[in-house]
Structures are given as structure tokens and as C-alpha cells.
Amino acid sequence: LLADEEKARAMGACARRIASRRCDINRIAERHLELYDMLVRRRATQHAEAPVLMVIATLDNAGTENQMALLACELARRGRPMKVACLTRLGPLEERLSARGVPVELVGKRGKVDFRTLVRLVGAVRRARHGIIHTWLYTANVYGRLAALLARAPRVLAAERSTDPWKGRVAANIDRVLEIGRAHV
């Protein structure tokens, strides 16, 4: 490819078309709505547009955080009730979410393990009566799944978007324990 610039351009254009088709926000939003609806049908006899609580550690301007904000804004635009619980700190994405009518709540996590955060998140889940808890990345997956379990929220979707090299046996065991008894999609 280095020697054949024309072929490299053609292959690059083809890859761009495929990625654009597969990663278009409309397609991603549709797939998430189908997934949410499947979770609701799996756990309830009545179908309703279940509200979604997205749980994430920060609202920094980073890859997964941007994916979450883009999806939350698009689903809110389509009429799905949305809310974001941010565990550690707010950031530049808060403004984008708020502008699209997606409420953001800062939970206020301090330190690696913060039981007060878990208690506050359980309260938020219970008060809001969210139909679906959608967690993003390891920290939010742990706190969000624990809170959902303690609040008896039946629908949880944990999104792992990276393979962090720091994860060891302890993190893997925590993930395994939190998956027990949960429906996988």
C-alpha cells in the first residue's frame, strides 16, 4: 500500500464508508433502543419506554464519555426519558447534556472505594425508578451494578469500552461476582 497510493486511497475510502454506515449515530441509537426494549420485554409483561439512567465516572471530554453523551442526547431527542449520574466529577460534556434536556447528577465519589457514593447511587436509582441502568466503564460498572442490585433494579446494561492493562485478578473477580444472576444480552 505504501507503494500504491491509488490503491491505498481506494481502500481508505471503502473503510470510511463501512465505518460511517456501522457507526452512524442513528444506527447506534436504533440498536440501543432495540436493546433497551428487549430488556424491558424480558423482565416485564407490559412494554413501556423505560427511563434510562446512565452511570459514568466523569464527564471529561474523552472517548467513552463522548459516546455516552452523544447517545444520551440522541435518545432524549427521540423521546426516551434519560438521566446521567456522574460519579466523580463533572466536565465539559455536562453542558451538551443539559442543553439537550438530559439531567445530570453529580454523586460525589471520593477515593477508590467510597461506600457513601454507593448509598447515594442506590437512593438515586430508587427515587428515579429507572427502568434501565446503563453503566459505562469499570468504575461505573461496579458502582452502578451494585446500586442496581441493592435497589432491586431488574434491568442493567454494563458497557465495557476498554481493556485496561491495570485490571488484574481482583477486578476480574468483581466483574464475575456482579454478573451472577444477571441476564446477559
C-alpha positions as CSV (number, residue, x, y, z in Angstrom):
1,L,0.0,0.0,0.0
2,L,2.9,2.3,0.6
3,A,4.0,1.9,-3.0
4,D,0.4,2.1,-4.5
5,E,-1.1,5.4,-3.4
6,E,-4.2,5.0,-5.6
7,K,-5.0,1.6,-4.0
8,A,-4.4,3.0,-0.5
9,R,-6.9,5.8,-1.2
10,A,-9.5,3.4,-2.6
11,M,-9.2,1.1,0.4
12,G,-9.3,4.0,2.8
13,A,-12.5,5.4,1.2
14,C,-14.1,1.9,1.4
15,A,-13.2,1.6,5.1
16,R,-14.6,5.1,5.7
17,R,-17.9,4.2,4.1
18,I,-18.2,1.0,6.1
19,A,-17.3,2.7,9.4
20,S,-19.8,5.5,8.6
21,R,-22.5,3.1,7.9
22,R,-21.9,0.9,11.0
23,C,-21.1,3.8,13.5
24,D,-23.7,6.3,12.4
25,I,-25.5,7.8,15.5
26,N,-28.9,7.0,14.0
27,R,-28.0,3.3,13.6
28,I,-26.4,3.2,17.1
29,A,-29.4,4.9,18.7
30,E,-31.8,2.4,17.0
31,R,-29.7,-0.6,18.2
32,H,-29.7,0.8,21.7
33,L,-33.5,1.4,21.6
34,E,-34.0,-2.2,20.4
35,L,-31.7,-3.5,23.2
36,Y,-33.5,-1.4,25.9
37,D,-36.9,-2.6,24.6
38,M,-35.6,-6.2,24.7
39,L,-34.5,-5.8,28.3
40,V,-37.9,-4.3,29.3
41,R,-39.8,-7.1,27.5
42,R,-37.6,-9.8,29.1
43,R,-38.4,-8.5,32.6
44,A,-41.9,-7.2,32.4
45,T,-45.3,-8.2,31.0
46,Q,-46.1,-4.7,29.8
47,H,-43.9,-2.8,27.3
48,A,-43.2,0.8,28.1
49,E,-40.5,3.2,27.2
50,A,-38.4,2.6,30.3
51,P,-36.5,5.6,31.6
52,V,-32.7,5.1,31.4
53,L,-30.1,6.1,34.0
54,M,-26.7,6.3,32.5
55,V,-23.9,5.9,35.1
56,I,-20.4,7.1,34.3
57,A,-17.3,8.2,36.3
58,T,-16.7,11.6,34.7
59,L,-17.9,13.9,32.0
60,D,-14.5,14.6,30.7
61,N,-14.0,15.2,27.0
62,A,-12.8,11.6,26.3
63,G,-13.8,8.7,24.0
64,T,-16.3,6.7,26.0
65,E,-17.7,9.8,27.7
66,N,-18.4,11.4,24.3
67,Q,-20.1,8.2,23.1
68,M,-22.3,8.2,26.2
69,A,-23.2,11.9,25.8
70,L,-23.9,11.5,22.1
71,L,-26.1,8.5,22.7
72,A,-27.9,10.1,25.7
73,C,-28.6,13.3,23.7
74,E,-29.9,11.4,20.7
75,L,-32.1,9.1,22.7
76,A,-33.5,12.1,24.6
77,R,-34.2,13.8,21.3
78,R,-36.2,10.7,20.3
79,G,-38.3,11.0,23.4
80,R,-36.7,8.4,25.7
81,P,-36.5,9.7,29.3
82,M,-32.8,9.9,30.2
83,K,-30.7,10.9,33.1
84,V,-26.9,10.8,33.8
85,A,-25.4,10.0,37.2
86,C,-21.7,11.2,37.2
87,L,-19.8,9.5,39.9
88,T,-16.6,11.6,40.4
89,R,-16.6,14.9,38.6
90,L,-18.5,16.9,36.0
91,G,-16.8,18.2,32.9
92,P,-17.3,19.8,29.6
93,L,-19.9,17.3,28.4
94,E,-22.3,18.4,31.1
95,E,-23.2,21.5,29.1
96,R,-24.0,19.4,26.0
97,L,-26.3,17.0,28.0
98,S,-28.1,19.8,29.8
99,A,-28.6,21.7,26.6
100,R,-30.4,18.6,25.2
101,G,-32.6,18.3,28.3
102,V,-30.7,15.4,29.9
103,P,-30.5,16.0,33.7
104,V,-27.0,15.4,35.2
105,E,-26.5,14.5,38.8
106,L,-23.0,14.5,40.5
107,V,-22.8,11.7,43.0
108,G,-19.5,12.9,44.5
109,K,-17.3,9.8,44.7
110,R,-14.1,10.3,46.7
111,G,-11.3,7.8,46.7
112,K,-11.1,4.4,45.2
113,V,-13.7,2.8,47.4
114,D,-16.5,5.1,48.7
115,F,-19.4,3.5,50.4
116,R,-21.3,6.8,50.7
117,T,-21.3,7.0,46.9
118,L,-22.8,3.6,46.7
119,V,-25.5,4.6,49.2
120,R,-26.2,7.9,47.3
121,L,-26.4,6.0,44.0
122,V,-28.8,3.4,45.4
123,G,-31.0,6.3,46.6
124,A,-30.9,7.9,43.1
125,V,-31.9,4.6,41.5
126,R,-34.8,4.1,43.9
127,R,-36.0,7.7,43.7
128,A,-35.9,7.9,40.0
129,R,-37.4,4.4,39.4
130,H,-35.4,4.0,36.3
131,G,-36.4,1.1,34.1
132,I,-32.8,0.6,32.8
133,I,-29.5,1.3,34.4
134,H,-26.8,1.6,31.7
135,T,-23.3,1.8,33.1
136,W,-20.1,2.9,31.3
137,L,-16.5,1.7,32.1
138,Y,-15.2,-0.2,35.0
139,T,-15.8,2.1,38.0
140,A,-19.3,3.0,36.9
141,N,-20.0,-0.7,36.1
142,V,-19.1,-1.7,39.6
143,Y,-20.9,1.1,41.4
144,G,-23.9,1.0,39.0
145,R,-24.4,-2.7,39.1
146,L,-24.1,-2.8,42.9
147,A,-26.5,0.1,43.3
148,A,-29.0,-1.6,40.9
149,L,-28.7,-4.9,42.8
150,L,-29.3,-3.2,46.1
151,A,-32.1,-1.1,44.8
152,R,-33.6,-4.1,43.1
153,A,-33.5,-2.5,39.6
154,P,-34.0,-5.5,37.3
155,R,-32.6,-4.1,34.1
156,V,-28.8,-3.4,34.0
157,L,-26.7,-3.0,30.9
158,A,-22.9,-2.7,31.7
159,A,-20.8,-1.3,28.8
160,E,-17.1,-2.1,29.0
161,R,-15.4,0.0,26.4
162,S,-11.7,-0.6,27.0
163,T,-9.4,-3.3,28.2
164,D,-7.3,-1.6,30.8
165,P,-3.9,-3.1,31.5
166,W,-4.1,-2.3,35.2
167,K,-7.0,-4.8,35.6
168,G,-5.9,-7.8,37.4
169,R,-7.5,-10.8,39.1
170,V,-9.4,-8.7,41.7
171,A,-11.1,-6.6,39.1
172,A,-12.0,-9.7,37.1
173,N,-13.4,-11.4,40.2
174,I,-15.5,-8.3,41.0
175,D,-16.9,-8.3,37.4
176,R,-17.6,-12.1,37.7
177,V,-19.5,-11.7,41.0
178,L,-21.6,-8.8,39.8
179,E,-22.6,-10.8,36.7
180,I,-24.0,-13.7,38.7
181,G,-27.8,-13.9,38.4
182,R,-27.9,-11.1,35.8
183,A,-29.3,-11.6,32.3
184,H,-26.7,-11.1,29.6
185,V,-27.5,-9.7,26.2
